[in-house]
């Protein structure tokens, strides 16, 4: 069996899709519920001028997460869409959602907030895992 190598096209597609998903997730899908749970309203959000730090943090963390997931998939030789989806979903549930849920419970944040923020990661990682599983590149 041929060894796999990083497919940068697949990784950058996953990165772009993460940003599209984030726009939809925290916009039309769950934006109002999320703002309510974190104590924001639309007027306050529109009045805030987000600095470059918030966007740099978002960009760097997304790129790092998508490259790390792709690298991990090489090491465990994910070669199908279904295995990619399942593996990425398990990673997101275990390392992101459950940690977020635990942190939110101790911080006395709304239970539903963990489902919104963790749900974003579960869906986003699942999409990326599916892409990485189906769009492999041989060394």
C-alpha positions as CSV (number, residue, x, y, z in Angstrom):
1,X,0.0,0.0,0.0
2,X,1.3,3.4,-0.9
3,X,2.2,5.9,1.8
4,X,0.0,9.0,2.1
5,X,1.2,12.6,2.2
6,X,-0.4,15.9,3.1
7,X,-2.8,17.1,0.5
8,X,-2.6,20.9,0.9
9,X,-5.5,21.5,-1.5
10,X,-7.7,19.4,0.7
11,X,-6.5,21.1,3.9
12,X,-7.1,24.6,2.4
13,X,-10.5,23.5,1.3
14,X,-11.3,22.4,4.8
15,X,-10.0,25.7,6.2
16,X,-12.2,27.7,3.9
17,X,-15.2,25.5,4.7
18,X,-14.5,26.1,8.5
19,X,-14.9,29.8,8.0
20,X,-18.0,29.4,5.9
21,X,-19.5,27.1,8.6
22,X,-18.5,29.5,11.3
23,X,-20.3,32.4,9.5
24,X,-23.4,30.3,9.1
25,X,-23.2,28.6,12.6
26,X,-22.8,31.8,14.5
27,X,-25.0,33.8,12.1
28,X,-28.3,32.5,10.8
29,X,-28.2,29.0,12.4
30,X,-27.4,29.7,16.1
31,X,-26.3,33.4,16.3
32,X,-29.2,34.7,18.3
33,X,-29.1,31.8,20.8
34,X,-25.3,32.1,21.1
35,X,-25.4,35.8,21.8
36,X,-28.2,35.4,24.4
37,X,-26.2,32.7,26.2
38,X,-22.9,34.7,26.3
39,X,-24.7,37.9,27.3
40,X,-24.4,39.9,24.1
41,X,-27.0,41.6,22.0
42,X,-26.9,42.7,18.3
43,X,-26.5,46.4,19.2
44,X,-23.5,45.7,21.4
45,X,-21.9,43.4,18.8
46,X,-22.4,45.9,16.0
47,X,-20.8,48.7,18.2
48,X,-17.7,46.7,18.9
49,X,-14.8,47.1,16.5
50,X,-13.0,43.8,16.6
51,X,-9.3,44.3,16.5
52,X,-6.9,42.3,14.4
53,X,-6.1,40.0,17.3
54,X,-9.5,38.3,17.2
55,X,-9.2,37.5,13.5
56,X,-5.5,36.5,13.7
57,X,-6.4,34.1,16.6
58,X,-9.3,32.6,14.6
59,X,-7.1,32.2,11.4
60,X,-4.1,30.7,13.2
61,X,-6.2,28.3,15.3
62,X,-8.2,27.1,12.3
63,X,-5.1,26.6,10.2
64,X,-3.3,24.8,13.0
65,X,-6.3,22.5,13.8
66,X,-6.8,21.6,10.2
67,X,-3.2,20.8,9.5
68,X,-2.9,18.8,12.7
69,X,-6.0,16.8,11.8
70,X,-4.6,16.1,8.4
71,X,-1.2,15.1,9.8
72,X,-2.9,12.8,12.3
73,X,-4.9,11.2,9.5
74,X,-1.6,10.4,7.7
75,X,-0.2,8.7,10.8
76,X,-3.3,6.5,11.2
77,X,-3.7,6.1,7.5
78,X,-7.3,7.3,7.0
79,X,-8.2,6.4,3.4
80,X,-12.0,6.6,3.1
81,X,-14.6,9.3,3.6
82,X,-16.6,7.3,6.2
83,X,-13.5,6.5,8.3
84,X,-12.4,10.1,8.0
85,X,-15.8,11.4,9.1
86,X,-16.0,9.0,12.0
87,X,-12.5,9.5,13.3
88,X,-12.7,13.3,13.1
89,X,-16.1,13.3,14.8
90,X,-14.7,11.2,17.7
91,X,-11.7,13.5,18.0
92,X,-14.0,16.6,18.2
93,X,-16.4,15.0,20.7
94,X,-13.6,13.7,22.9
95,X,-11.1,16.6,22.9
96,X,-13.3,19.6,22.2
97,X,-17.0,19.0,23.0
98,X,-16.5,17.1,26.3
99,X,-13.9,19.6,27.5
100,X,-16.1,22.5,26.6
101,X,-19.1,20.9,28.3
102,X,-17.1,20.3,31.5
103,X,-15.6,23.8,31.5
104,X,-19.1,25.3,31.0
105,X,-20.6,23.2,33.8
106,X,-18.0,24.4,36.2
107,X,-18.3,28.0,35.0
108,X,-22.1,27.7,35.4
109,X,-22.6,28.7,31.8
110,X,-25.7,27.6,30.0
111,X,-25.7,23.9,29.1
112,X,-26.9,24.7,25.6
113,X,-23.8,26.9,25.0
114,X,-21.6,23.8,25.0
115,X,-23.8,22.3,22.4
116,X,-23.5,25.3,20.2
117,X,-19.8,25.8,20.5
118,X,-18.9,22.1,20.7
119,X,-21.4,21.3,17.9
120,X,-19.6,23.7,15.6
121,X,-16.4,21.8,16.2
122,X,-18.0,18.4,15.8
123,X,-19.6,19.4,12.5
124,X,-16.5,21.3,11.3
125,X,-14.1,18.5,12.1
126,X,-16.4,15.9,10.5
127,X,-16.5,17.9,7.3
128,X,-12.7,18.2,7.3
129,X,-12.3,14.5,8.2
130,X,-14.6,13.5,5.3
131,X,-12.5,15.6,2.9
132,X,-9.2,14.2,4.1
133,X,-10.5,10.7,4.0
134,X,-11.8,10.9,0.4
135,X,-9.2,13.3,-1.1
136,X,-5.9,11.5,-0.2
137,X,-2.6,12.1,-1.9
138,X,0.0,9.4,-2.3
139,X,3.7,9.9,-1.6
